[in-house]
Amino acid sequence: MINNIFEMFSYTFMTRAFIVGILISICASLIGVSLVLRRNSMIGDGLSHVSFGAFVVATIFGFAPLYFAIPIVVVVSFLILRLNDNSKIHGDSAIAIISASSLSIGTFLVSVTGVNTDINNYLFGSILSLNSSDVVISVCLSIFVIFLYICSYNKIFAITFDEKFSKSIGINTSLYNILFSSLCSIVVVLGMRLMGSLLISSLIIFPTLSSGFIFKKFKSVVISSVVISIITFIIGLMTSYMISTPTGATIVLVNLIVFIICKIILIIKEELL
């Protein structure tokens, strides 16, 4: 097994995937805690479909996918916030509209233009798609997301549990909602290359739910979520290499196993009490 690990890291693409994956796992788990607690976890799924459409457009016109997709997804996240404020279109409806539209546009453009790309790489991710430029921008933006999250931790904590109270004590909730949606957009786009548009939301949701079974304090859930996310990513990446399975799907399955284990621990704890 040790020989397999050394062999795995002898490949440049695996080293790139490991570095980027660890950072994205940290970012996704940090963002995921607030999204799940605010019952907005599906926004990650919606934004991932927007990323798919943006990646397809970038490929057709020869743009750098990450540089093109990030601003597009950030703008769409603002649009979702605006739709949420509309009395006729709320929450999951707004996300469903954006999600379905983006996915259909991307699929339609691939079919019509006949662009030479493997649509499965966008839908399910591919560690082979990470080049040196992607690694550099992913590392820089991931560090940026982590830094902003830490700096805004108290404000994010406040608006997560009671946005109206936060506004009443002088917190600019609109500004921090925009900031948070921007961070979420960046994480989703970065994770697309590794996990794909159909699986990236699981990286946001699973660690939070698993840690929530064990811990109840916000800070404890955040820290344990980060730990679970890192461990499941490493196990998933190594497993996918050793048994030749899709990386994104393997990572999700590992997260599912951890989720079930944490749920069983919760049930046993409740029975003992």
Secondary structure as the mmCIF struct_conf table of DSSP 4:
data_model
#
loop_
_struct_conf.conf_type_id
_struct_conf.id
_struct_conf.beg_label_comp_id
_struct_conf.beg_label_asym_id
_struct_conf.beg_label_seq_id
_struct_conf.end_label_comp_id
_struct_conf.end_label_asym_id
_struct_conf.end_label_seq_id
HELX_RH_AL_P HELX_RH_AL_P1 ILE A 2 MET A 8
TURN_TY1_P TURN_TY1_P1 PHE A 9 SER A 10
BEND BEND1 TYR A 11 TYR A 11
HELX_RH_AL_P HELX_RH_AL_P2 THR A 12 LEU A 37
TURN_TY1_P TURN_TY1_P2 ARG A 38 ARG A 39
TURN_TY1_P TURN_TY1_P3 SER A 41 MET A 42
HELX_RH_AL_P HELX_RH_AL_P3 ILE A 43 PHE A 61
TURN_TY1_P TURN_TY1_P4 GLY A 62 GLY A 62
HELX_RH_AL_P HELX_RH_AL_P4 PRO A 65 ASP A 85
BEND BEND2 ASN A 86 ASN A 86
TURN_TY1_P TURN_TY1_P5 SER A 87 LYS A 88
BEND BEND3 ILE A 89 ILE A 89
HELX_RH_AL_P HELX_RH_AL_P5 GLY A 91 THR A 113
BEND BEND4 ASN A 116 ASN A 116
HELX_RH_AL_P HELX_RH_AL_P6 ILE A 119 PHE A 124
HELX_RH_3T_P HELX_RH_3T_P1 ILE A 127 SER A 129
HELX_RH_AL_P HELX_RH_AL_P7 SER A 132 CYS A 151
TURN_TY1_P TURN_TY1_P6 SER A 152 SER A 152
HELX_RH_AL_P HELX_RH_AL_P8 TYR A 153 PHE A 161
HELX_RH_AL_P HELX_RH_AL_P9 GLU A 163 SER A 168
TURN_TY1_P TURN_TY1_P7 ILE A 169 GLY A 170
HELX_RH_AL_P HELX_RH_AL_P10 THR A 173 MET A 195
TURN_TY1_P TURN_TY1_P8 SER A 197 LEU A 199
HELX_RH_AL_P HELX_RH_AL_P11 ILE A 200 ILE A 214
BEND BEND5 LYS A 217 LYS A 217
HELX_RH_AL_P HELX_RH_AL_P12 PHE A 218 ILE A 243
TURN_TY1_P TURN_TY1_P9 SER A 244 SER A 244
HELX_RH_AL_P HELX_RH_AL_P13 THR A 247 LEU A 272
#
